[in-house]
Amino acid sequence: MLTLLSLMVITGVCLFLALRKKKPIFLAVPFLSIFAYFLVQIILVPAPFMETVKFIFSLR
């Protein structure tokens, strides 16, 4: 729940900054933070990294 709230706050702040300062680069920050979150969650799996990635992408 805390993760969801923090991602929502990051998105809101970045959207506000992108509209206020007229710099679209701020819109990439929420996507990068979500990608970083997923990467950390994959790294926390006790199996080897590449094996975990192959398992995730082999799911249907």
C-alpha positions in Angstrom: 0.0 0.0 0.0 2.9 2.3 0.9 4.5 1.6 -2.5 1.3 2.5 -4.4 0.9 5.7 -2.5 4.5 6.7 -3.1 4.2 5.9 -6.8 1.0 8.0 -6.9 2.8 10.9 -5.2 5.8 10.7 -7.6 3.4 10.7 -10.5 1.4 13.7 -9.2 4.5 15.7 -8.4 6.1 15.0 -11.8 2.8 15.8 -13.6 2.6 19.1 -11.8 6.3 19.9 -12.6 5.9 19.0 -16.2 2.9 21.2 -16.6 4.3 24.1 -14.5 7.8 24.2 -16.0 6.8 23.0 -19.5 9.5 20.3 -19.5 8.2 16.9 -20.7 11.2 15.1 -19.3 9.4 15.1 -15.9 6.8 12.7 -17.4 9.5 10.0 -17.8 10.2 9.9 -14.0 7.1 7.9 -13.0 7.9 5.3 -15.7 11.5 5.0 -14.5 10.4 4.7 -10.9 8.0 1.9 -11.7 10.7 0.2 -13.8 13.1 0.5 -10.8 10.5 -0.9 -8.4 10.0 -4.0 -10.6 13.7 -4.4 -11.0 14.2 -4.4 -7.2 11.4 -6.9 -6.8 13.0 -9.2 -9.4 16.4 -8.9 -7.6 14.8 -9.8 -4.3 13.8 -13.3 -5.6 16.3 -15.9 -4.3 16.7 -17.6 -7.7 19.4 -16.4 -10.1 18.5 -13.2 -11.9 18.5 -14.4 -15.5 16.6 -17.5 -14.5 14.0 -15.4 -12.8 13.7 -13.1 -15.8 13.3 -16.1 -18.2 10.6 -17.5 -15.9 8.7 -14.3 -15.8 8.7 -13.9 -19.6 7.8 -17.6 -20.2 4.5 -17.2 -18.3 1.4 -17.1 -20.4 
